[in-house]
Amino acid sequence: MKKTTLISIAVAAVFLCATPLFLKNYGIYLLTTWLIFVMATMGLNLTVGYAGQKSLGHAAFFGIGAYTMALVLKAGFSWWLGIPAAAALCFAVGLVLGFPALRVQTIYLAFATLGFNTAIWLVMRNEEWLTGGTFGINDIARPEFANANLNYYYLVLGFAVVLALLLWGLLRSPWGKAFTALRDNPIRAESLGVNIRRYTLLSFAIGAAYAGIAGALFASLVQFIEPAPFAVGASIMMYLMVVVGGPGYFLGPIVGAAVGVVVPEWLRDVPGVSDWYLPLFGAAVVLLMVWLPDGLLSLPDRMKAKRQSKEASAARAAAGAKP
């Protein structure tokens, strides 16, 4: 591992562990929310950025995970059972959602997942016997040792690190290479022996499991859930986080979730901007997508390509100037 990489990891570790010690409760809550959305968009980045599938239904899995945790606790089971239950249920539903991707692609797949999100949201709102409807479910507990906001932050940080390491290993395995081959050229990938059907379904299922775990952690963070946070708008925001950070970049969800969660809250407190923070945030995102359509993390690659292009042009000019 390069020295610069080790230094970057050490700096990030110190920042994540030490920063909450200097924050008030709301700051800790905001950082915890950011970590939860990092985990959720890790899964969406696998589906969209690495496997190349268009999904606008990720908030549905986020919601399924949250309601699973709430119902597990309501039934009297352990908090620690809620996490694997949320992951397993979302994995299974993700497999089912992956089947439309075997027949439709691009914008048609996006609309199919959008319809799925709407259907799940309607179940959450209308099936009061199960979800509480618009009244929601309250008193969602945390583990006893993590009742304090700071302790719960460190618990969520631990989950984020574990999921990031699992994804890192997955992407560097033959499975990860199969996902990127599926994204770049499905026909060529199939000719090389990649099982298109299997990896398409897995990209949805694994991404959904990540969202389910994040949703379960979110439920215990806010301790009250109702259908609103899991509507189509939330799926669009998660997709935006992936695109802004950089689809197909491992650190993309970290940057994208920061833009989607932290930046709007920061703009709310800037004098002269607070009344217009949402239009300004939207305009900034539009300008960013025009300037960097591949996301913020594509900037170093873009600068490198530009520098190499200039060097190649200079070399050709020098070669042409020789007698």
C-alpha positions as a Markdown table, in Angstrom:
| # | Residue | x | y | z |
|---|---|---|---|---|
| 1 | Met | 0.0 | 0.0 | 0.0 |
| 2 | Lys | 1.3 | 3.4 | -0.9 |
| 3 | Lys | 2.6 | 5.8 | 1.8 |
| 4 | Thr | 0.1 | 8.5 | 0.8 |
| 5 | Thr | -2.8 | 6.0 | 1.0 |
| 6 | Leu | -1.7 | 5.0 | 4.6 |
| 7 | Ile | -1.5 | 8.7 | 5.6 |
| 8 | Ser | -4.9 | 9.4 | 4.1 |
| 9 | Ile | -6.4 | 6.4 | 6.0 |
| 10 | Ala | -4.8 | 7.6 | 9.3 |
| 11 | Val | -6.1 | 11.1 | 8.9 |
| 12 | Ala | -9.6 | 9.9 | 8.1 |
| 13 | Ala | -9.6 | 7.6 | 11.1 |
| 14 | Val | -8.5 | 10.4 | 13.4 |
| 15 | Phe | -11.1 | 12.8 | 11.9 |
| 16 | Leu | -14.0 | 10.3 | 12.3 |
| 17 | Cys | -13.0 | 9.2 | 15.8 |
| 18 | Ala | -12.1 | 12.6 | 17.3 |
| 19 | Thr | -14.5 | 15.1 | 15.6 |
| 20 | Pro | -17.7 | 14.0 | 17.4 |
| 21 | Leu | -15.9 | 14.7 | 20.8 |
| 22 | Phe | -16.0 | 18.4 | 20.0 |
| 23 | Leu | -19.6 | 18.5 | 18.7 |
| 24 | Lys | -23.0 | 19.1 | 20.3 |
| 25 | Asn | -25.8 | 16.6 | 20.0 |
| 26 | Tyr | -27.1 | 17.9 | 16.7 |
| 27 | Gly | -23.6 | 17.8 | 15.2 |
| 28 | Ile | -23.2 | 14.1 | 16.3 |
| 29 | Tyr | -26.7 | 13.3 | 14.9 |
| 30 | Leu | -25.7 | 14.9 | 11.6 |
| 31 | Leu | -22.5 | 12.9 | 11.3 |
| 32 | Thr | -24.3 | 9.7 | 12.2 |
| 33 | Thr | -26.9 | 10.4 | 9.5 |
| 34 | Trp | -24.1 | 11.0 | 7.1 |
| 35 | Leu | -22.5 | 7.6 | 7.9 |
| 36 | Ile | -25.9 | 5.9 | 7.5 |
| 37 | Phe | -26.3 | 7.4 | 4.0 |
| 38 | Val | -22.7 | 6.5 | 3.2 |
| 39 | Met | -23.7 | 2.8 | 3.8 |
| 40 | Ala | -26.9 | 3.1 | 1.9 |
| 41 | Thr | -25.2 | 4.7 | -1.1 |
| 42 | Met | -22.4 | 2.1 | -1.0 |
| 43 | Gly | -25.0 | -0.4 | -2.0 |
| 44 | Leu | -26.5 | 1.9 | -4.7 |
| 45 | Asn | -23.0 | 2.6 | -6.0 |
| 46 | Leu | -22.5 | -1.2 | -6.5 |
| 47 | Thr | -25.7 | -1.4 | -8.4 |
| 48 | Val | -25.4 | 1.7 | -10.4 |
| 49 | Gly | -21.7 | 2.6 | -10.5 |
| 50 | Tyr | -20.1 | -0.8 | -10.8 |
| 51 | Ala | -22.8 | -3.0 | -12.3 |
| 52 | Gly | -24.3 | -0.3 | -14.5 |
| 53 | Gln | -28.0 | -0.9 | -13.6 |
| 54 | Lys | -30.3 | 2.1 | -13.3 |
| 55 | Ser | -32.2 | 2.0 | -10.0 |
| 56 | Leu | -34.5 | 4.6 | -8.5 |
| 57 | Gly | -35.9 | 2.4 | -5.9 |
| 58 | His | -33.2 | 2.4 | -3.2 |
| 59 | Ala | -35.2 | 4.3 | -0.6 |
| 60 | Ala | -37.7 | 1.4 | -0.6 |
| 61 | Phe | -35.0 | -1.0 | 0.7 |
| 62 | Phe | -33.9 | 1.7 | 3.1 |
| 63 | Gly | -37.5 | 1.8 | 4.4 |
| 64 | Ile | -37.8 | -2.0 | 4.5 |
| 65 | Gly | -34.7 | -2.2 | 6.7 |
| 66 | Ala | -36.1 | 0.5 | 9.0 |
| 67 | Tyr | -39.5 | -1.1 | 9.4 |
| 68 | Thr | -37.9 | -4.5 | 9.9 |
| 69 | Met | -35.9 | -3.2 | 12.8 |
| 70 | Ala | -38.9 | -1.5 | 14.3 |
| 71 | Leu | -41.1 | -4.7 | 14.0 |
| 72 | Val | -38.4 | -7.0 | 15.3 |
| 73 | Leu | -38.1 | -4.8 | 18.4 |
| 74 | Lys | -41.8 | -4.4 | 18.7 |
| 75 | Ala | -42.1 | -8.2 | 18.8 |
| 76 | Gly | -39.7 | -8.3 | 21.7 |
| 77 | Phe | -36.6 | -9.7 | 20.0 |
| 78 | Ser | -33.0 | -8.4 | 20.4 |
| 79 | Trp | -31.7 | -5.3 | 18.5 |
| 80 | Trp | -28.9 | -7.5 | 17.2 |
| 81 | Leu | -31.4 | -9.7 | 15.4 |
| 82 | Gly | -32.9 | -6.7 | 13.6 |
| 83 | Ile | -29.7 | -6.0 | 11.6 |
| 84 | Pro | -29.4 | -9.5 | 9.9 |
| 85 | Ala | -33.1 | -9.7 | 9.5 |
| 86 | Ala | -33.2 | -6.3 | 7.6 |
| 87 | Ala | -30.2 | -7.4 | 5.5 |
| 88 | Ala | -31.7 | -10.8 | 4.7 |
| 89 | Leu | -35.2 | -9.5 | 3.8 |
| 90 | Cys | -33.8 | -6.7 | 1.6 |
| 91 | Phe | -31.4 | -9.2 | -0.1 |
| 92 | Ala | -34.4 | -11.4 | -1.0 |
| 93 | Val | -36.5 | -8.5 | -2.2 |
| 94 | Gly | -33.5 | -7.2 | -4.2 |
| 95 | Leu | -33.2 | -10.5 | -6.0 |
| 96 | Val | -36.9 | -10.2 | -7.0 |
| 97 | Leu | -36.4 | -6.6 | -8.2 |
| 98 | Gly | -33.4 | -7.6 | -10.2 |
| 99 | Phe | -35.6 | -9.7 | -12.6 |
| 100 | Pro | -36.9 | -6.7 | -14.6 |
| 101 | Ala | -33.3 | -5.8 | -15.2 |
| 102 | Leu | -32.9 | -9.0 | -17.2 |
| 103 | Arg | -35.4 | -7.8 | -19.7 |
| 104 | Val | -35.3 | -4.0 | -19.7 |
| 105 | Gln | -32.4 | -1.5 | -19.4 |
| 106 | Thr | -31.6 | 2.2 | -19.0 |
| 107 | Ile | -34.6 | 4.5 | -18.6 |
| 108 | Tyr | -37.1 | 1.7 | -18.7 |
| 109 | Leu | -35.4 | -0.1 | -15.8 |
| 110 | Ala | -35.3 | 3.2 | -13.9 |
| 111 | Phe | -39.1 | 3.6 | -14.3 |
| 112 | Ala | -39.6 | 0.0 | -13.2 |
| 113 | Thr | -37.6 | 0.6 | -10.0 |
| 114 | Leu | -39.4 | 3.9 | -9.5 |
| 115 | Gly | -42.7 | 2.0 | -9.6 |
| 116 | Phe | -41.4 | -0.5 | -7.1 |
| 117 | Asn | -40.5 | 2.3 | -4.7 |
| 118 | Thr | -44.0 | 3.8 | -5.0 |
| 119 | Ala | -45.6 | 0.5 | -4.4 |
| 120 | Ile | -43.6 | -0.1 | -1.2 |
| 121 | Trp | -44.3 | 3.4 | 0.0 |
| 122 | Leu | -48.0 | 2.9 | -0.5 |
| 123 | Val | -47.8 | -0.3 | 1.6 |
| 124 | Met | -46.0 | 1.6 | 4.3 |
| 125 | Arg | -48.6 | 4.3 | 4.3 |
| 126 | Asn | -51.8 | 2.2 | 4.0 |
| 127 | Glu | -51.2 | -1.0 | 5.8 |
| 128 | Glu | -51.6 | 0.4 | 9.3 |
| 129 | Trp | -51.9 | -3.0 | 11.0 |
| 130 | Leu | -48.3 | -3.6 | 10.1 |
| 131 | Thr | -46.5 | -0.2 | 9.7 |
| 132 | Gly | -48.7 | 2.1 | 11.7 |
| 133 | Gly | -49.5 | 4.1 | 8.5 |
| 134 | Thr | -48.9 | 7.8 | 8.8 |
| 135 | Phe | -48.9 | 7.5 | 12.6 |
| 136 | Gly | -45.7 | 5.5 | 12.3 |
| 137 | Ile | -43.9 | 3.4 | 14.9 |
| 138 | Asn | -42.2 | 5.1 | 17.9 |
| 139 | Asp | -40.0 | 4.1 | 20.8 |
| 140 | Ile | -37.5 | 2.3 | 18.5 |
| 141 | Ala | -34.8 | 1.3 | 21.0 |
| 142 | Arg | -31.0 | 1.2 | 20.6 |
| 143 | Pro | -28.6 | -1.2 | 22.3 |
| 144 | Glu | -28.2 | -0.3 | 26.0 |
| 145 | Phe | -24.6 | 0.6 | 25.7 |
| 146 | Ala | -25.4 | 3.0 | 22.7 |
| 147 | Asn | -28.3 | 4.9 | 24.2 |
| 148 | Ala | -26.2 | 8.1 | 24.2 |
| 149 | Asn | -25.8 | 9.8 | 20.8 |
| 150 | Leu | -22.0 | 9.7 | 20.9 |
| 151 | Asn | -22.0 | 6.0 | 21.7 |
| 152 | Tyr | -24.5 | 5.3 | 18.9 |
| 153 | Tyr | -22.3 | 7.3 | 16.5 |
| 154 | Tyr | -19.3 | 5.0 | 17.2 |
| 155 | Leu | -21.6 | 1.9 | 16.8 |
| 156 | Val | -22.7 | 3.2 | 13.4 |
| 157 | Leu | -19.1 | 4.0 | 12.5 |
| 158 | Gly | -18.1 | 0.4 | 13.3 |
| 159 | Phe | -20.8 | -0.9 | 10.9 |
| 160 | Ala | -19.7 | 1.6 | 8.2 |
| 161 | Val | -16.1 | 0.4 | 8.5 |
| 162 | Val | -17.0 | -3.3 | 8.3 |
| 163 | Leu | -19.4 | -2.8 | 5.3 |
| 164 | Ala | -16.7 | -0.7 | 3.5 |
| 165 | Leu | -14.1 | -3.5 | 4.0 |
| 166 | Leu | -16.5 | -6.1 | 2.8 |
| 167 | Leu | -17.3 | -4.1 | -0.3 |
| 168 | Trp | -13.6 | -3.4 | -0.9 |
| 169 | Gly | -12.9 | -7.1 | -0.8 |
| 170 | Leu | -15.8 | -7.9 | -3.1 |
| 171 | Leu | -14.8 | -5.3 | -5.7 |
| 172 | Arg | -11.3 | -6.8 | -5.8 |
| 173 | Ser | -12.5 | -10.3 | -6.2 |
| 174 | Pro | -13.6 | -12.0 | -9.4 |
| 175 | Trp | -17.1 | -10.9 | -8.6 |
| 176 | Gly | -16.1 | -7.3 | -8.7 |
| 177 | Lys | -14.4 | -7.8 | -12.1 |
| 178 | Ala | -17.6 | -9.4 | -13.3 |
| 179 | Phe | -19.7 | -6.5 | -12.1 |
| 180 | Thr | -17.5 | -4.0 | -14.0 |
| 181 | Ala | -17.5 | -6.2 | -17.1 |
| 182 | Leu | -21.3 | -6.2 | -16.9 |
| 183 | Arg | -21.4 | -2.4 | -16.8 |
| 184 | Asp | -18.9 | -1.8 | -19.6 |
| 185 | Asn | -20.1 | -4.3 | -22.2 |
| 186 | Pro | -22.7 | -7.0 | -21.3 |
| 187 | Ile | -22.3 | -8.8 | -24.6 |
| 188 | Arg | -18.6 | -9.0 | -24.4 |
| 189 | Ala | -18.8 | -10.0 | -20.7 |
| 190 | Glu | -21.2 | -12.9 | -21.6 |
| 191 | Ser | -18.8 | -14.0 | -24.3 |
| 192 | Leu | -16.0 | -14.2 | -21.7 |
| 193 | Gly | -18.1 | -16.5 | -19.5 |
| 194 | Val | -19.7 | -14.0 | -17.1 |
| 195 | Asn | -23.2 | -15.2 | -16.1 |
| 196 | Ile | -25.1 | -12.0 | -16.9 |
| 197 | Arg | -28.3 | -13.2 | -15.2 |
| 198 | Arg | -26.6 | -14.1 | -11.9 |
| 199 | Tyr | -24.5 | -10.9 | -11.6 |
| 200 | Thr | -27.4 | -8.6 | -12.5 |
| 201 | Leu | -29.5 | -10.2 | -9.7 |
| 202 | Leu | -26.6 | -10.1 | -7.3 |
| 203 | Ser | -25.9 | -6.4 | -8.0 |
| 204 | Phe | -29.5 | -5.5 | -6.9 |
| 205 | Ala | -29.5 | -8.0 | -4.0 |
| 206 | Ile | -26.2 | -6.9 | -2.4 |
| 207 | Gly | -27.0 | -3.3 | -2.9 |
| 208 | Ala | -30.4 | -3.8 | -1.3 |
| 209 | Ala | -28.8 | -5.5 | 1.7 |
| 210 | Tyr | -26.6 | -2.5 | 2.3 |
| 211 | Ala | -29.6 | -0.2 | 2.2 |
| 212 | Gly | -31.5 | -2.5 | 4.6 |
| 213 | Ile | -28.7 | -2.4 | 7.2 |
| 214 | Ala | -28.5 | 1.4 | 6.8 |
| 215 | Gly | -32.3 | 1.6 | 7.2 |
| 216 | Ala | -32.2 | -0.5 | 10.4 |
| 217 | Leu | -29.5 | 1.8 | 11.9 |
| 218 | Phe | -31.5 | 4.9 | 10.8 |
| 219 | Ala | -34.6 | 3.6 | 12.6 |
| 220 | Ser | -32.8 | 3.4 | 15.9 |
| 221 | Leu | -31.1 | 6.8 | 15.3 |
| 222 | Val | -34.4 | 8.7 | 14.9 |
| 223 | Gln | -36.4 | 6.3 | 17.2 |
| 224 | Phe | -39.5 | 7.0 | 15.2 |
| 225 | Ile | -40.4 | 6.1 | 11.6 |
| 226 | Glu | -43.2 | 6.9 | 9.2 |
| 227 | Pro | -43.4 | 6.6 | 5.4 |
| 228 | Ala | -42.3 | 10.1 | 4.4 |
| 229 | Pro | -38.4 | 9.5 | 4.5 |
| 230 | Phe | -38.8 | 6.5 | 2.2 |
| 231 | Ala | -40.7 | 8.1 | -0.7 |
| 232 | Val | -39.5 | 8.4 | -4.3 |
| 233 | Gly | -37.8 | 11.7 | -3.5 |
| 234 | Ala | -35.4 | 9.9 | -1.1 |
| 235 | Ser | -34.4 | 7.5 | -3.9 |
| 236 | Ile | -33.7 | 10.4 | -6.2 |
| 237 | Met | -31.6 | 12.0 | -3.5 |
| 238 | Met | -29.6 | 8.8 | -3.0 |
| 239 | Tyr | -29.1 | 8.5 | -6.7 |
| 240 | Leu | -27.9 | 12.1 | -6.8 |
| 241 | Met | -25.4 | 11.3 | -4.0 |
| 242 | Val | -23.9 | 8.5 | -6.1 |
| 243 | Val | -23.7 | 10.6 | -9.2 |
| 244 | Val | -22.2 | 13.7 | -7.4 |
| 245 | Gly | -19.6 | 11.6 | -5.6 |
| 246 | Gly | -18.7 | 9.7 | -8.7 |
| 247 | Pro | -20.4 | 6.4 | -9.8 |
| 248 | Gly | -17.9 | 3.6 | -9.9 |
| 249 | Tyr | -15.5 | 5.3 | -7.4 |
| 250 | Phe | -15.1 | 3.5 | -4.1 |
| 251 | Leu | -15.0 | 6.7 | -2.1 |
| 252 | Gly | -17.8 | 8.3 | -4.1 |
| 253 | Pro | -20.5 | 7.5 | -1.5 |
| 254 | Ile | -18.5 | 9.3 | 1.2 |
| 255 | Val | -18.2 | 12.5 | -0.9 |
| 256 | Gly | -21.7 | 12.2 | -2.3 |
| 257 | Ala | -23.4 | 11.6 | 1.1 |
| 258 | Ala | -21.5 | 14.6 | 2.5 |
| 259 | Val | -22.9 | 16.8 | -0.3 |
| 260 | Gly | -26.4 | 15.5 | 0.1 |
| 261 | Val | -26.6 | 15.4 | 3.9 |
| 262 | Val | -24.0 | 17.9 | 5.4 |
| 263 | Val | -23.9 | 20.7 | 2.8 |
| 264 | Pro | -27.6 | 21.6 | 2.9 |
| 265 | Glu | -27.5 | 21.8 | 6.7 |
| 266 | Trp | -24.4 | 24.0 | 6.5 |
| 267 | Leu | -26.0 | 26.3 | 4.0 |
| 268 | Arg | -29.0 | 26.7 | 6.4 |
| 269 | Asp | -26.7 | 28.5 | 8.9 |
| 270 | Val | -24.9 | 30.8 | 6.4 |
| 271 | Pro | -26.1 | 34.4 | 6.8 |
| 272 | Gly | -27.8 | 35.7 | 3.7 |
| 273 | Val | -28.1 | 32.2 | 2.3 |
| 274 | Ser | -30.4 | 30.5 | 4.7 |
| 275 | Asp | -33.6 | 31.7 | 3.0 |
| 276 | Trp | -32.4 | 30.4 | -0.4 |
| 277 | Tyr | -30.3 | 27.4 | 0.6 |
| 278 | Leu | -32.4 | 24.8 | -1.3 |
| 279 | Pro | -32.5 | 26.7 | -4.7 |
| 280 | Leu | -28.8 | 27.4 | -4.3 |
| 281 | Phe | -28.0 | 23.8 | -3.5 |
| 282 | Gly | -30.0 | 22.7 | -6.5 |
| 283 | Ala | -28.3 | 25.2 | -8.8 |
| 284 | Ala | -24.8 | 24.1 | -7.5 |
| 285 | Val | -25.6 | 20.5 | -8.2 |
| 286 | Val | -26.8 | 21.3 | -11.8 |
| 287 | Leu | -23.6 | 23.3 | -12.5 |
| 288 | Leu | -21.5 | 20.5 | -11.0 |
| 289 | Met | -23.1 | 17.9 | -13.3 |
| 290 | Val | -22.5 | 20.1 | -16.3 |
| 291 | Trp | -18.8 | 20.6 | -15.4 |
| 292 | Leu | -18.1 | 17.2 | -13.9 |
| 293 | Pro | -20.7 | 14.7 | -15.3 |
| 294 | Asp | -18.7 | 11.8 | -13.8 |
| 295 | Gly | -18.8 | 13.2 | -10.3 |
| 296 | Leu | -16.4 | 15.1 | -8.0 |
| 297 | Leu | -13.9 | 12.2 | -7.7 |
| 298 | Ser | -13.4 | 12.2 | -11.5 |
| 299 | Leu | -11.7 | 15.5 | -11.2 |
| 300 | Pro | -8.1 | 14.1 | -10.5 |
| 301 | Asp | -8.6 | 11.7 | -13.5 |
| 302 | Arg | -9.8 | 14.5 | -15.7 |
| 303 | Met | -6.8 | 16.7 | -14.7 |
| 304 | Lys | -4.4 | 13.8 | -15.3 |
| 305 | Ala | -5.9 | 13.2 | -18.8 |
| 306 | Lys | -5.7 | 16.9 | -19.6 |
| 307 | Arg | -2.1 | 17.0 | -18.6 |
| 308 | Gln | -1.2 | 13.9 | -20.6 |
| 309 | Ser | -3.0 | 15.4 | -23.6 |
| 310 | Lys | -0.9 | 18.5 | -23.3 |
| 311 | Glu | 2.3 | 16.5 | -23.0 |
| 312 | Ala | 1.4 | 14.4 | -26.0 |
| 313 | Ser | 0.6 | 17.5 | -28.0 |
| 314 | Ala | 3.9 | 19.1 | -27.0 |
| 315 | Ala | 5.8 | 15.9 | -27.9 |
| 316 | Arg | 4.1 | 15.8 | -31.4 |
| 317 | Ala | 4.9 | 19.5 | -31.9 |
| 318 | Ala | 8.5 | 19.0 | -30.9 |
| 319 | Ala | 8.8 | 16.0 | -33.2 |
| 320 | Gly | 7.3 | 18.0 | -36.1 |
| 321 | Ala | 9.8 | 20.8 | -35.6 |
| 322 | Lys | 12.8 | 18.6 | -36.1 |
| 323 | Pro | 14.5 | 18.9 | -39.5 |
